[in-house]
Amino acid sequence: MTVYENLNFNDKLTEEQIAMLQELEASPAVPDEDCPELTDEQIAKFAEAAEERRQSLQNKQTVAVRLSPQALKKAKSLGNGYNAVLSRILEAALADNETIKHYL
């Protein structure tokens, strides 16, 4: 059974929400046809992808970029980690030749 709960991260959890989380923590994860157990090959691929990600994060460089006040406000509204989000947005935009042509 799937339960969806919309949480506002600025609000404290209710007693009911805390109880639900504790119940989930105590229950085992049971694979089924929608979410089967991973094979050794899949685990190896995930480990490889994680290592590639770690390497790419270590290779990041610090640069200064001038942003408009509106862009900076919007970026900061994304919360902690907004620099990483901006980096992924920039990578995606630069990978798309049509986007590049549009803004040249």
N, C-alpha and C positions, 0 to 999 in steps of 0.2 A: 504494500500500500504506500502510495506517495502522498506526502503531506507538504503543501506549500504554505509558507508563513512569510509575510512581508514584514521585515524588521526595519525600524529606523535606528541606525547605529548610534544616534545621539541620545536615544532614550534607554533607560535601564530596562533589563529584562523583567518580565512579570514572573510571579511564582509559577504560573502555569507553563510559561516558556522554559524556565529553568528545569522544571520537572520533566518536560518533554525531552530536553537535551540530555538529562541524566539517564532517562530511559533508553534513548538512542545509544548513548555511550556504552550501556550495559548489554545491549543486544548485539549478537554476532552478525557479521555481514554474510549473507547467504547468496552465492551465485545462482542465477537462473538463466533462462534462455535469452532474456533481454540484456543481461550483464553477466556473461560467463567468466569463469576464471581465466586469467591471462596464461598464455603458453610461455614456455621458456624463451622462445624466439621473440615474442612480443615484449617480454620483460627486457631482453637484451637490446631491442630496438629503443625502448624507452630510456634505458641506461645510456645508450649511445647519444640519443637526442639531448638528454640532460647534460651530458659531458660537453657536447657541442655548445649548448646554451651557456654553461659555465665559462667556457673558453671565450665566447663572444662577449660576455659581460666583462671579462678581465681585460679585453682589448679596447674597451671604450675610452674615448679621449674627451677631455674637458675643452669646450670651446665657448666663446662668447657669441651670443645671438641677440640681435636687437628685435624685440617684439613690440607690437602696438599695445597700448594699455588694455584694449579690449581682448586681444589674444591672450595676454598674460593673465587677466582676470578670469577668463574662461578656463585656461589651463590650471590655474590654482584652485578653481572650484572643483576640480577632479579629486582633490585631496592629496594625501601623502602618496608619493610615487608618481606625481604628475610628470616629472622629467622623463621617466621610463615610457609613459604613455605618449608623450610628445615625440620621443625617439622612434617608437613604433609607427606613429602616424607619418612622420617624416620619411622613414624607410619605405613605407607602403606608397606614399606619394611619389617618391623618387624612382620607384620600380615601375611606375605607370607612365609611359611616354606621353600619353594624351594629357595627363595632368600637368606634366612638365611643359608641354607645348602651350597649354592653356594659360599658364602664368608667366611665360617668357615675354 
